[in-house]
Amino acid sequence: MYKVHFENRFIMLSPEPDRLQKYGLFHKFNDTKELYKIIADFQSDKRIIAINVYGPDIKHIWKIFRIYFTEVGAAGGLVKHTSGRYLFIEKKGKLDLPKGHIEKGEEPETCALREVSEECGITGHVIVKPICPSYHTYSWEGISYLKKTSWFLMKYNGEMIIEPQKSEGITKVEWLFPDELNSIKSSAWLSLMDLINCSILK
């Protein structure tokens, strides 16, 4: 399955109807033209919270879906301190994780380590393993973009810096224990909660 976020709304692509979640609409994939109309209508109608597009050839649907957008890559880190706390930032009024665009010729792992350093001011963090990627869309100057963010679990045993890097647009840095994470749902992106559920609260 592929879940693509449109801010706090999403389109789920799956081989069968996904009955585990509540959707506003279900659509069986028929052809490219219809799929692109579904995407365009979803982009313009903010009242629709979620759509499930399904069909047996999920790889084909995903390929067609991606062609609609201009693709960009990003990477970020979920940093776990030896104390058991996890690193979070606040950006644009929402709780988030440090991440950023992958530069030309840069590997996702290198980008993720660099972005954590730039946005949170820490050094000495190392990658433990890759975790669930996330997908979200945005529009800029009339172009619709699909961003894939490659995420990596990292470990860190240095100082838990809480001074926000304001030059990076960060307004808050927090180190939270797993049992504190349920309290952040109202101030976090849906995509962040998906990542937390996938890698911390599972």
URSULWO-V703951 format. One record per backbone hydrogen bond with DSSP energy under -0.5 kcal/mol. CO is the residue of the C=O (numbers start at 0). NH is the residue of the N-H. E is the energy in kcal/mol with one decimal. If there is no record, write none. Layout:
co=CO nh=NH e=E
co=CO nh=NH e=E
This chain:
co=1 nh=3 e=-0.6
co=1 nh=12 e=-3.1
co=2 nh=4 e=-0.5
co=2 nh=134 e=-0.6
co=3 nh=10 e=-2.3
co=4 nh=6 e=-0.5
co=4 nh=136 e=-2.7
co=5 nh=8 e=-1.4
co=8 nh=5 e=-3.6
co=9 nh=50 e=-1.6
co=10 nh=3 e=-2.8
co=10 nh=12 e=-0.5
co=11 nh=13 e=-0.5
co=11 nh=52 e=-2.6
co=12 nh=1 e=-2.2
co=13 nh=54 e=-1.6
co=16 nh=18 e=-1.2
co=17 nh=20 e=-0.7
co=20 nh=22 e=-0.6
co=24 nh=51 e=-2.3
co=26 nh=53 e=-2.4
co=30 nh=34 e=-2.1
co=31 nh=35 e=-2.6
co=32 nh=36 e=-1.6
co=33 nh=37 e=-2.1
co=34 nh=38 e=-2.3
co=35 nh=39 e=-2.3
co=36 nh=40 e=-2.7
co=37 nh=41 e=-2.2
co=38 nh=42 e=-2.4
co=39 nh=43 e=-1.7
co=40 nh=44 e=-2.1
co=43 nh=45 e=-0.9
co=44 nh=47 e=-1.4
co=46 nh=48 e=-0.6
co=48 nh=9 e=-1.8
co=49 nh=23 e=-1.6
co=49 nh=24 e=-1.2
co=50 nh=11 e=-2.9
co=50 nh=52 e=-0.6
co=51 nh=26 e=-2.9
co=51 nh=53 e=-0.5
co=52 nh=13 e=-2.0
co=53 nh=28 e=-3.2
co=55 nh=57 e=-1.4
co=56 nh=60 e=-2.1
co=57 nh=61 e=-2.6
co=58 nh=62 e=-2.0
co=59 nh=63 e=-2.4
co=60 nh=64 e=-2.8
co=61 nh=65 e=-2.3
co=62 nh=66 e=-1.5
co=63 nh=67 e=-0.9
co=64 nh=67 e=-0.8
co=65 nh=68 e=-1.5
co=68 nh=70 e=-0.6
co=69 nh=145 e=-2.2
co=71 nh=147 e=-2.1
co=72 nh=101 e=-2.3
co=73 nh=149 e=-2.6
co=74 nh=99 e=-1.8
co=75 nh=151 e=-1.5
co=76 nh=78 e=-0.7
co=77 nh=79 e=-0.5
co=77 nh=153 e=-2.9
co=78 nh=80 e=-0.6
co=78 nh=86 e=-2.1
co=79 nh=155 e=-1.7
co=80 nh=83 e=-2.4
co=84 nh=80 e=-3.2
co=85 nh=175 e=-2.7
co=87 nh=173 e=-3.0
co=88 nh=95 e=-3.4
co=89 nh=170 e=-2.9
co=89 nh=171 e=-0.9
co=90 nh=93 e=-1.7
co=93 nh=90 e=-2.8
co=94 nh=188 e=-1.0
co=95 nh=88 e=-2.8
co=97 nh=76 e=-1.8
co=99 nh=74 e=-2.3
co=102 nh=105 e=-2.5
co=106 nh=110 e=-2.4
co=107 nh=111 e=-2.7
co=108 nh=112 e=-2.1
co=109 nh=113 e=-2.3
co=110 nh=114 e=-2.9
co=111 nh=115 e=-2.0
co=112 nh=116 e=-1.8
co=113 nh=117 e=-2.8
co=114 nh=118 e=-2.7
co=115 nh=119 e=-1.9
co=115 nh=121 e=-0.6
co=116 nh=120 e=-2.0
co=118 nh=164 e=-0.8
co=125 nh=154 e=-2.5
co=128 nh=152 e=-2.8
co=130 nh=150 e=-0.6
co=133 nh=148 e=-3.0
co=134 nh=4 e=-2.8
co=135 nh=146 e=-3.2
co=137 nh=144 e=-3.4
co=139 nh=142 e=-1.6
co=142 nh=139 e=-2.3
co=142 nh=144 e=-0.5
co=143 nh=69 e=-2.4
co=144 nh=137 e=-1.6
co=144 nh=146 e=-0.5
co=145 nh=71 e=-2.2
co=145 nh=147 e=-0.6
co=146 nh=135 e=-2.0
co=146 nh=148 e=-0.6
co=147 nh=73 e=-2.5
co=147 nh=149 e=-0.6
co=148 nh=133 e=-2.0
co=148 nh=150 e=-0.5
co=149 nh=75 e=-2.2
co=150 nh=130 e=-2.4
co=151 nh=77 e=-2.5
co=152 nh=127 e=-3.5
co=152 nh=128 e=-1.3
co=153 nh=79 e=-3.1
co=154 nh=125 e=-2.1
co=155 nh=81 e=-1.5
co=158 nh=160 e=-1.8
co=161 nh=163 e=-0.7
co=161 nh=172 e=-0.6
co=163 nh=165 e=-1.4
co=164 nh=167 e=-2.0
co=164 nh=169 e=-1.6
co=165 nh=168 e=-1.8
co=168 nh=91 e=-0.6
co=171 nh=89 e=-2.3
co=173 nh=87 e=-3.2
co=173 nh=175 e=-0.5
co=175 nh=85 e=-3.1
co=176 nh=179 e=-2.1
co=177 nh=180 e=-1.5
co=179 nh=182 e=-1.0
co=180 nh=183 e=-1.7
co=181 nh=184 e=-1.0
co=183 nh=186 e=-1.6
co=184 nh=187 e=-1.2
co=186 nh=94 e=-4.1
co=188 nh=192 e=-1.9
co=189 nh=193 e=-2.1
co=190 nh=194 e=-1.8
co=191 nh=195 e=-2.6
co=192 nh=196 e=-2.7
co=193 nh=197 e=-1.9
co=194 nh=198 e=-2.0
co=195 nh=199 e=-3.0
co=195 nh=200 e=-2.3
